[in-house]
């Protein structure tokens, strides 16, 4: 994701709460401290397909906002 962001593409990483700090650190280390991290409820693993789809629906407005900002 970091390389795509450096190339000017709209990118983001979806993380759950326990991985937020790691995502922030990795983005900084790889030279893109402004990489958007879209937070979803934890856990993600072990969920049913319907539950994962629900998490995706929750994240969708954030993803669309990111795309709109990048396109402007």
C-alpha positions as CSV (number, residue, x, y, z in Angstrom):
1,X,0.0,0.0,0.0
2,X,2.8,2.4,0.8
3,X,4.3,2.1,-2.6
4,X,0.9,2.7,-4.3
5,X,0.4,5.7,-2.0
6,X,3.8,7.1,-3.0
7,X,2.7,6.8,-6.7
8,X,-0.3,9.0,-6.0
9,X,-3.0,6.3,-6.0
10,X,-5.9,6.5,-3.5
11,X,-5.0,3.9,-0.9
12,X,-5.9,3.0,2.6
13,X,-5.4,0.1,5.0
14,X,-8.3,-1.4,6.9
15,X,-7.3,-2.3,10.5
16,X,-9.0,-3.2,13.7
17,X,-8.2,-1.5,17.0
18,X,-5.4,-3.8,18.2
19,X,-3.5,-3.2,14.9
20,X,-3.9,0.6,14.7
21,X,-0.6,1.5,16.4
22,X,1.2,-1.1,14.2
23,X,-0.4,0.4,11.1
24,X,0.6,3.9,12.1
25,X,4.2,2.8,12.8
26,X,4.5,0.9,9.5
27,X,3.2,3.8,7.5
28,X,5.7,6.1,9.1
29,X,8.6,3.6,8.6
30,X,7.7,3.1,5.0
31,X,7.6,6.9,4.3
32,X,3.9,7.6,4.1
33,X,2.8,8.8,7.5
34,X,-0.4,10.2,6.0
35,X,-1.6,6.7,4.8
36,X,-5.2,6.5,5.8
37,X,-6.0,3.7,8.3
38,X,-9.7,2.8,8.2
39,X,-10.7,1.4,11.6
40,X,-13.2,-1.5,11.8
41,X,-14.3,-3.3,15.0
42,X,-12.2,-6.1,16.3
43,X,-12.1,-9.0,15.8
44,X,-12.2,-9.7,12.1
45,X,-10.9,-13.3,12.1
46,X,-13.3,-16.0,13.0
47,X,-16.4,-14.1,11.9
48,X,-19.1,-15.5,9.6
49,X,-19.3,-14.2,6.0
50,X,-22.4,-12.1,7.0
51,X,-20.5,-10.5,9.9
52,X,-17.5,-9.7,7.6
53,X,-19.9,-8.2,5.1
54,X,-21.4,-6.1,7.9
55,X,-18.0,-4.8,8.8
56,X,-17.3,-4.0,5.2
57,X,-20.6,-2.0,5.0
58,X,-19.5,0.0,8.0
59,X,-16.2,0.8,6.4
60,X,-17.7,1.7,3.0
61,X,-18.5,5.4,3.8
62,X,-14.9,5.9,4.9
63,X,-13.6,4.3,1.7
64,X,-15.9,6.4,-0.5
65,X,-14.8,9.5,1.4
66,X,-11.2,8.7,0.7
67,X,-11.8,8.1,-3.0
68,X,-13.7,11.4,-3.2
69,X,-10.9,13.3,-1.5
70,X,-8.3,11.8,-3.8
71,X,-10.4,12.6,-6.9
72,X,-10.8,16.3,-6.0
